Amino acid sequence: MNASDQIEALLFVAGEDGLSAAELAKLTEYEKGAIPGLVDELWQKLNDNEGPLTIRSADGRYVLVTKPAFGKLVSSYFDLPVNTKLTQPQLETLVIVAYQQPITRVEIDQIRGVRSAGTLQKLQLHQLIEGVGRKEEVGRPILYGTTPDFLDYFGLGSLADLPELPDIQEVILSDEQQDELALFDDIDEDGDKRLEKPGAVQSTEEQSTEDQSTAEPKATEAAHLKESAEKDERS
């Protein structure tokens, strides 16, 4: 697997967010200074054949895009009506965007636990979501939000009409699910298992003090018993 193949694969999965030279260098383990030349080689390779893809550079990021010659074909896909039924991954992603917007692709991936680049592109093609800006952090990733078509599709007047998400405490769980949830009761915020409830374990110093306070009355009582026995012997 040569350098251009690696870069092409990475740009493909990055989608419209693209990747910077620094990110490509980190992922491929090539020197950052070598990345522009490697990208140029890939650009040349893509444009020397009759394939549909090429590379565009914008805002210091490289993006894999379709060639202008395929513009009419791609536009016809944009004009397709929204399917009457969205797929489960599309619905999951759309719900996350609707309730957490504005949100980046990486944040969506973290919530879903899987990559969402392809699903986001399809939702954009259906004009249900759109880019609403960029987050001010390294790489300036695209922030996604819903569109007016999203409101029309679900019959909403505004985002304020979105139904409230159910409280997890109100969700009816099976006995097995409740047992699994109970396992987290003994896990602290750092992900470590709690050994005892607060106050249940005494420190060595506290235990020593308690032992000493308990021992003192016993020693006094023993002294009184000894003194009483000596008096009995004398009498």
Salt bridges, closest charged atoms under 4 A:
ASP5 OD1 - LYS45 NZ 2.99
ASP17 OD2 - ARG105 NE 3.11
GLU23 OE1 - ARG61 NH2 3.02
GLU92 OE1 - ARG112 NH2 3.16
GLU107 OE2 - LYS135 NZ 2.48
ASP109 OD2 - ARG105 NH1 3.08
GLU136 OE2 - ARG140 NH2 3.69
GLU137 OE1 - LYS135 NZ 3.88
ASP186 OD2 - LYS193 NZ 3.77
GLU227 OE2 - LYS231 NZ 3.84
